[in-house]
Amino acid sequence: MRIDVRSPRFVYGCWDVFFSLLYLLVFLVFLPSHRPLTRFLTLFFPSLLGIGGLYLIFGGPRFREVGLFLGALFLAICFVLLALLAYVIGTFYGVYGPLGIGVSAIAAICAVQVVFLVGVWPVFQMRAFWPRKE
């Protein structure tokens, strides 16, 4: 089995494994959850990303579909997180006065970080695995 380290399959597989380890570190060390559903979700999605990344690295037969699925899934997660943060911004800004303005500013900063940490790389990954007309 030969692995081409310059192929998009290998590069994005490595990025997927890197981000899955980063998300697991954040969710296990810095932001641990104690509710069963959120604990499951914060461990399931990074694990799914890591398994998909390993599948891409080792060149599974349907790597293009797996790469597109992972990109679309994490882009959808990004949109859901942005919607939740927009709800938090609006609620705190409108209800809690000066304290709400500060919380809204922090939530807006978090929204920008969500775009950078969750939303950018899936777009490039989907672009790399999108079927081309040749």
Sine and cosine of phi, psi and omega as CSV:
sin_phi,cos_phi,sin_psi,cos_psi,sin_omega,cos_omega
0.00,0.00,0.82,-0.57,-0.03,-1.00
-0.94,-0.35,0.76,-0.65,0.00,-1.00
-0.95,-0.32,0.86,-0.52,0.04,-1.00
-1.00,0.03,0.94,-0.34,-0.10,-0.99
-0.96,0.26,-0.17,0.99,0.02,-1.00
-0.98,-0.19,-0.01,1.00,0.00,-1.00
-0.97,0.23,0.51,-0.86,0.05,-1.00
-0.86,0.51,-0.51,0.86,0.02,-1.00
-0.86,0.51,-0.73,0.68,-0.02,-1.00
-0.94,0.34,-0.70,0.71,-0.05,-1.00
-0.88,0.47,-0.76,0.65,-0.02,-1.00
-0.96,0.30,-0.46,0.89,0.13,-0.99
-0.90,0.45,-0.67,0.75,0.06,-1.00
-0.91,0.42,-0.66,0.75,0.05,-1.00
-0.89,0.46,-0.65,0.76,0.02,-1.00
-0.89,0.45,-0.68,0.73,0.03,-1.00
-0.91,0.42,-0.67,0.75,0.03,-1.00
-0.87,0.50,-0.75,0.66,-0.02,-1.00
-0.92,0.38,-0.55,0.84,0.04,-1.00
-0.91,0.41,-0.65,0.76,0.05,-1.00
-0.92,0.39,-0.62,0.78,0.05,-1.00
-0.90,0.44,-0.72,0.70,0.03,-1.00
-0.89,0.45,-0.66,0.75,0.03,-1.00
-0.89,0.45,-0.64,0.77,0.05,-1.00
-0.88,0.48,-0.73,0.69,-0.01,-1.00
-0.89,0.45,-0.71,0.70,-0.08,-1.00
-0.97,0.23,-0.39,0.92,0.01,-1.00
-1.00,-0.05,-0.55,0.83,-0.10,-0.99
-0.98,-0.20,-0.79,0.61,-0.14,-0.99
-1.00,0.03,-0.59,0.80,-0.04,-1.00
-0.78,-0.63,0.88,0.48,-0.03,-1.00
-0.94,0.35,0.60,-0.80,0.02,-1.00
-0.96,-0.27,0.55,-0.84,-0.02,-1.00
-0.91,-0.41,-0.05,1.00,0.08,-1.00
-1.00,-0.02,0.63,-0.78,-0.10,-1.00
-0.87,0.49,-0.68,0.74,-0.04,-1.00
-0.92,0.38,-0.73,0.68,0.01,-1.00
-0.93,0.36,-0.55,0.83,0.07,-1.00
-0.89,0.46,-0.69,0.72,0.04,-1.00
-0.88,0.47,-0.73,0.69,-0.05,-1.00
-0.92,0.39,-0.64,0.77,-0.01,-1.00
-0.96,0.29,-0.25,0.97,0.10,-0.99
-0.98,-0.21,-0.48,0.88,-0.05,-1.00
-0.94,0.33,-0.76,0.65,-0.09,-1.00
-0.91,0.41,-0.70,0.72,0.10,-1.00
-0.90,0.43,-0.57,0.82,0.05,-1.00
-0.91,0.41,-0.67,0.74,0.06,-1.00
-0.88,0.48,-0.65,0.76,0.03,-1.00
-0.91,0.42,-0.67,0.74,0.02,-1.00
-0.91,0.42,-0.67,0.74,0.03,-1.00
-0.91,0.42,-0.68,0.73,0.05,-1.00
-0.90,0.45,-0.62,0.79,0.04,-1.00
-0.90,0.44,-0.67,0.74,0.06,-1.00
-0.91,0.42,-0.59,0.81,0.06,-1.00
-0.89,0.45,-0.65,0.76,0.03,-1.00
-0.93,0.36,-0.66,0.76,-0.02,-1.00
-0.88,0.47,-0.71,0.71,-0.06,-1.00
-1.00,0.02,0.10,1.00,0.19,-0.98
0.93,0.36,0.87,0.50,0.09,-1.00
-0.91,0.42,0.31,-0.95,-0.09,-1.00
-0.92,0.40,-0.46,0.89,0.00,-1.00
-0.92,-0.40,0.73,0.68,-0.09,-1.00
-0.90,0.43,-0.54,0.84,-0.03,-1.00
-0.90,0.44,-0.70,0.71,0.00,-1.00
-0.92,0.39,-0.62,0.78,0.02,-1.00
-0.91,0.42,-0.68,0.73,0.04,-1.00
-0.89,0.47,-0.67,0.74,0.05,-1.00
-0.91,0.41,-0.65,0.76,0.01,-1.00
-0.89,0.46,-0.72,0.69,0.00,-1.00
-0.89,0.45,-0.68,0.73,0.03,-1.00
-0.89,0.46,-0.71,0.71,-0.01,-1.00
-0.92,0.40,-0.64,0.76,0.01,-1.00
-0.88,0.47,-0.74,0.67,-0.06,-1.00
-0.97,0.23,-0.38,0.92,0.16,-0.99
-0.94,0.33,-0.62,0.78,0.08,-1.00
-0.91,0.42,-0.65,0.76,0.05,-1.00
-0.88,0.47,-0.64,0.77,0.04,-1.00
-0.87,0.49,-0.70,0.71,0.00,-1.00
-0.91,0.42,-0.62,0.79,0.04,-1.00
-0.91,0.42,-0.69,0.72,0.04,-1.00
-0.89,0.46,-0.64,0.77,0.03,-1.00
-0.91,0.41,-0.62,0.79,0.05,-1.00
-0.90,0.43,-0.67,0.74,0.03,-1.00
-0.90,0.43,-0.66,0.75,0.03,-1.00
-0.93,0.38,-0.58,0.82,0.07,-1.00
-0.90,0.43,-0.62,0.79,0.07,-1.00
-0.89,0.45,-0.70,0.72,0.02,-1.00
-0.89,0.46,-0.69,0.72,0.00,-1.00
-0.87,0.50,-0.75,0.66,-0.03,-1.00
-0.91,0.42,-0.67,0.74,-0.02,-1.00
-0.91,0.42,-0.77,0.64,-0.05,-1.00
-0.94,0.35,-0.59,0.81,0.00,-1.00
-0.92,0.40,-0.63,0.77,-0.08,-1.00
-1.00,0.09,-0.37,0.93,-0.16,-0.99
-0.96,-0.28,-0.64,0.77,-0.25,-0.97
-0.98,-0.22,0.21,0.98,0.11,-0.99
0.92,0.40,-0.66,-0.75,-0.06,-1.00
-0.88,0.48,-0.60,0.80,0.05,-1.00
-0.91,0.42,-0.63,0.78,0.03,-1.00
-0.90,0.43,-0.55,0.83,0.05,-1.00
-0.90,0.43,-0.66,0.75,0.04,-1.00
-0.92,0.39,-0.68,0.73,0.03,-1.00
-0.90,0.43,-0.62,0.78,0.03,-1.00
-0.90,0.44,-0.63,0.78,0.04,-1.00
-0.90,0.43,-0.66,0.75,0.03,-1.00
-0.91,0.41,-0.65,0.76,0.04,-1.00
-0.91,0.42,-0.57,0.82,0.06,-1.00
-0.92,0.39,-0.64,0.77,0.07,-1.00
-0.90,0.44,-0.65,0.76,0.06,-1.00
-0.89,0.45,-0.60,0.80,0.03,-1.00
-0.90,0.44,-0.65,0.76,0.05,-1.00
-0.90,0.44,-0.65,0.76,0.02,-1.00
-0.92,0.38,-0.57,0.82,0.07,-1.00
-0.88,0.47,-0.68,0.74,0.02,-1.00
-0.87,0.49,-0.69,0.72,-0.03,-1.00
-0.95,0.32,-0.66,0.75,-0.12,-0.99
-1.00,0.00,-0.38,0.92,-0.05,-1.00
-0.86,-0.51,-0.44,0.90,-0.18,-0.98
-0.98,-0.19,-0.30,0.95,-0.11,-0.99
-0.99,0.11,-0.78,0.63,-0.11,-0.99
-0.91,0.41,-0.51,0.86,0.05,-1.00
-0.90,0.43,-0.53,0.85,0.02,-1.00
-0.90,0.44,-0.72,0.69,0.02,-1.00
-0.92,0.39,-0.60,0.80,0.03,-1.00
-0.91,0.41,-0.68,0.73,0.03,-1.00
-0.90,0.43,-0.60,0.80,0.04,-1.00
-0.90,0.43,-0.62,0.78,-0.02,-1.00
-0.94,0.34,-0.54,0.84,-0.06,-1.00
-0.98,-0.18,0.00,1.00,0.01,-1.00
-0.91,0.42,0.70,-0.72,-0.01,-1.00
-0.89,0.47,0.69,-0.72,-0.02,-1.00
-0.96,-0.27,0.57,-0.82,0.11,-0.99
-1.00,0.05,0.85,-0.52,-0.04,-1.00
-0.85,-0.53,0.00,0.00,0.00,0.00
